[in-house]
Amino acid sequence: MVASALYIVPTPIGNLDDITLRAIEVLKAATLIAAEDTRHSKILLDKLGIGAVKMISCNDHNEEERVEIISNEVNSGGVVALISDAGTPMISDPGYKLVSRLADRGVKVVPLPGPCAAITALCAAALPTDKFLFIGFLPVKDKELSDKLESIRTLETTTVFYESPRRIENTLEKLAAIDPKRKVALCREMTKTFESIYRTDVTSLIAYLKEHQDEVRGEFVLVVGPYEKDATATAADELSAKAKAAMQQLVGPLKAKDACKIVAELTGESRNSLYDYALSLKQK
């Protein structure tokens, strides 16, 4: 028997056979289903033979409005299932505001394990999984995108991103400008008919996609390997692009020592590394 509560129910990211038996049980018992897109979710429910259940939309624009409805449903003994279009609700999908407000009200929230594109791609990437950072969708604007990628430049942790087909090449170009040999895995159309996984370095991946434009489509998860220090690199070589650009502007107008102090305060980089870079600029 399914007890009265709000259930967070993951749905397949591609292959419908990936839905769990427990998820089906909850969906069949639900007196109300809160779906990111009711039309999209009805397709899944029809395939599962689940009909005649009340559904409401629950997305980024109306989460706050749904709190009262769902709270009343659970408090009156109902079973509410929260689902997104694919994968686990709240993982780069709506649901956080809703669950947060309901939890504050003391409504019982029951999470179910299940499909998640980020975890599926991480397992397939053949990159370290002992610790990882999930960032979700990357910024659209170039400046913000570059800053976000710069923030993982020396991160000794695998990082997972979601990216769209029309932006994937630009994102990889930005990553290559920071670390051209960084190990990456591009996971495309996970669990679907045309699932593809490319494990290589970022420069090689860019070249591959340029030659195979027919494969720049579908849904992408980009897994970026941890930073690996080059044994032959100097401390100055490891400076961020932002720090190097600032030093190039300041060395000359200012003494190297003063330039290093300013840039160190702005970027958090080591003064010693900055000073070594300043000397290399003067030599050039």
C-alpha positions in Angstrom: 0.0 0.0 0.0 1.2 3.5 -0.9 0.9 5.9 2.0 -0.2 9.4 1.7 2.7 11.7 0.8 4.4 13.7 -1.9 6.5 11.3 -3.9 9.4 12.5 -6.1 9.2 10.0 -9.0 12.1 9.8 -11.6 11.0 8.9 -15.1 13.0 7.4 -18.0 15.5 9.6 -19.8 15.0 7.6 -23.0 14.3 3.9 -22.7 10.9 3.4 -21.1 12.0 0.1 -19.7 14.2 2.0 -17.2 11.2 3.0 -15.1 11.3 1.1 -11.7 8.5 -1.1 -10.4 8.1 1.2 -7.4 7.7 4.2 -9.6 4.9 2.4 -11.5 3.3 1.4 -8.2 3.3 5.1 -7.0 2.0 6.4 -10.3 -0.9 3.9 -10.3 -1.7 4.8 -6.7 -1.5 8.6 -7.2 -4.6 10.6 -6.7 -2.8 13.6 -8.2 0.2 13.8 -10.5 2.1 17.1 -10.8 3.9 17.0 -14.1 6.4 19.4 -15.7 4.3 19.0 -19.0 1.0 17.2 -18.7 0.9 16.4 -22.4 4.3 14.9 -22.5 3.7 12.9 -19.3 0.4 11.5 -20.6 2.3 9.7 -23.3 4.3 7.8 -20.6 1.2 7.2 -18.5 -0.7 5.8 -21.5 2.2 3.4 -22.2 2.1 2.2 -18.6 -1.7 1.7 -18.8 -2.3 4.4 -16.2 -5.4 6.5 -17.0 -8.2 8.5 -15.3 -5.8 10.2 -12.8 -6.0 14.0 -12.1 -3.0 15.8 -13.4 -1.7 19.4 -13.0 1.2 21.2 -14.5 4.1 22.0 -12.2 6.9 24.0 -13.8 9.3 26.9 -13.2 6.5 29.4 -13.7 3.8 28.0 -11.3 5.6 26.0 -8.6 4.6 28.5 -5.9 0.9 28.3 -6.9 0.9 24.6 -6.7 2.0 24.4 -3.0 -1.5 24.9 -1.6 -3.1 22.4 -4.0 -0.6 19.6 -3.2 -0.5 20.4 0.5 -4.3 20.0 0.7 -4.2 16.8 -1.3 -1.7 15.1 0.9 -3.3 16.4 4.1 -6.6 14.9 3.0 -5.0 11.5 2.6 -4.1 11.7 -1.1 -1.0 10.4 -2.9 0.8 13.0 -5.0 3.5 12.1 -7.6 5.9 14.8 -8.8 7.4 14.0 -12.2 9.4 15.9 -14.8 9.6 15.3 -18.5 12.5 12.9 -18.1 14.9 11.9 -15.3 14.7 13.0 -11.6 12.7 16.1 -10.7 14.8 19.0 -9.3 18.0 17.9 -11.1 18.1 20.7 -13.6 14.3 20.4 -13.6 11.4 22.1 -11.7 10.5 21.0 -8.2 12.9 22.6 -5.7 10.7 25.5 -4.7 7.6 23.2 -4.4 9.4 20.6 -2.3 11.0 23.2 -0.1 7.7 25.0 0.7 5.9 21.7 1.4 8.7 20.4 3.6 8.4 23.7 5.6 4.7 22.9 6.1 5.5 19.4 7.4 4.2 17.6 4.4 5.8 14.1 4.1 8.2 13.9 1.1 9.3 10.5 -0.2 12.1 10.4 -2.8 12.3 7.4 -5.2 15.6 6.4 -6.8 15.7 6.2 -10.6 17.0 7.6 -13.9 19.2 10.6 -14.0 21.2 11.7 -17.1 24.1 13.2 -15.1 24.7 10.0 -13.1 24.2 7.7 -16.2 26.8 9.8 -18.2 29.2 9.9 -15.2 29.2 6.1 -15.1 29.8 5.8 -18.8 32.5 8.4 -19.1 35.4 6.3 -17.8 36.6 9.3 -15.7 37.1 9.4 -11.9 33.9 9.0 -10.0 35.1 9.1 -6.4 34.1 12.7 -6.3 32.4 14.9 -8.8 30.7 18.3 -9.3 27.4 18.6 -11.1 26.8 22.1 -12.5 23.8 21.5 -14.7 23.2 23.8 -17.7 26.1 26.1 -18.6 25.6 29.9 -19.0 24.5 31.0 -22.5 26.5 34.3 -22.6 30.1 33.9 -23.7 31.7 35.9 -20.9 29.8 34.0 -18.2 30.5 30.7 -20.0 34.2 31.4 -20.1 34.2 32.4 -16.4 32.4 29.2 -15.4 34.8 27.0 -17.3 37.8 28.9 -15.9 36.5 28.1 -12.4 37.1 24.4 -13.1 40.5 24.9 -14.7 42.5 23.5 -11.8 39.6 21.6 -10.2 40.8 18.1 -9.2 37.3 16.7 -9.5 35.3 15.3 -12.5 32.6 17.9 -13.6 29.3 17.1 -15.2 27.4 19.6 -17.4 24.3 19.6 -19.6 24.6 21.3 -22.9 22.4 21.8 -26.1 23.4 20.8 -29.6 23.6 24.4 -30.9 26.0 25.4 -28.1 28.2 22.3 -27.6 30.9 23.3 -30.1 31.2 26.8 -28.7 31.4 25.4 -25.2 34.2 23.0 -26.3 36.1 25.8 -28.0 36.0 27.9 -24.8 37.2 24.9 -22.8 40.0 24.3 -25.3 41.2 27.8 -24.8 41.6 27.1 -21.1 42.9 23.5 -21.3 43.2 22.0 -24.8 44.3 18.5 -23.6 41.6 18.1 -20.9 40.1 14.7 -20.9 36.4 14.7 -21.6 33.5 12.4 -22.4 30.6 13.6 -24.5 27.5 11.4 -23.9 24.8 11.9 -26.5 21.2 10.6 -26.4 21.7 8.5 -23.3 19.6 5.2 -23.2 18.0 6.1 -26.6 18.4 4.4 -30.0 21.3 6.6 -31.2 23.2 6.7 -27.9 26.8 7.6 -28.5 29.8 8.2 -26.1 33.0 9.9 -27.2 35.9 9.6 -24.8 38.9 11.7 -25.8 40.5 15.1 -25.1 38.7 18.3 -25.8 40.8 19.3 -28.9 40.2 15.9 -30.5 36.5 16.1 -29.7 36.2 19.4 -31.5 37.9 18.0 -34.6 35.6 15.0 -34.5 32.4 17.0 -34.3 33.5 19.3 -37.1 33.8 16.3 -39.3 30.6 14.7 -38.2 28.1 17.5 -38.1 25.2 15.0 -38.4 26.0 13.9 -34.9 25.7 17.4 -33.4 22.1 16.8 -32.5 20.1 15.3 -29.6 20.7 15.8 -25.9 24.3 16.1 -24.5 25.9 15.5 -21.2 29.5 16.7 -21.1 31.7 15.1 -18.5 35.0 16.9 -17.9 37.9 15.0 -16.3 39.8 16.4 -13.3 42.7 18.8 -13.7 46.0 17.0 -14.4 49.1 19.0 -13.8 51.7 18.9 -16.6 55.0 17.7 -15.1 56.9 20.0 -17.5 54.8 23.1 -16.8 56.2 25.9 -14.6 54.1 27.7 -12.0 53.7 30.6 -14.4 52.3 28.3 -17.1 49.5 27.3 -14.7 48.2 30.8 -14.3 44.6 31.5 -15.4 44.0 33.2 -18.7 42.4 36.1 -16.8 45.6 36.5 -14.6 47.9 36.4 -17.6 45.8 39.0 -19.5 45.9 41.3 -16.5 49.6 41.0 -16.1 50.1 41.7 -19.8 48.2 45.0 -19.3 50.0 46.1 -16.1 53.6 45.0 -16.6 55.2 48.0 -18.2 53.0 50.8 -16.9 53.7 49.4 -13.4 56.7 47.8 -11.7 56.4 44.0 -11.8 56.1 43.8 -8.0 53.2 46.3 -7.9 51.5 44.5 -10.9 51.8 41.2 -9.1 50.2 42.6 -5.9 47.2 43.9 -7.8 46.6 40.8 -9.9 47.1 38.5 -6.9 44.4 40.4 -5.0 42.0 40.3 -8.0 42.5 36.7 -9.0 43.8 34.9 -5.9 46.8 33.6 -7.9 50.2 33.2 -6.2 52.4 36.3 -6.2 55.5 34.1 -6.9 53.9 32.6 -10.0 52.8 36.0 -11.2 56.3 37.4 -10.7 57.8 34.5 -12.7 55.3 35.3 -15.5 56.2 39.0 -15.3 59.8 38.2 -15.8 59.0 36.1 -18.8 57.0 39.0 -20.3 60.0 41.3 -19.8 62.3 38.8 -21.5 59.9 38.7 -24.5 
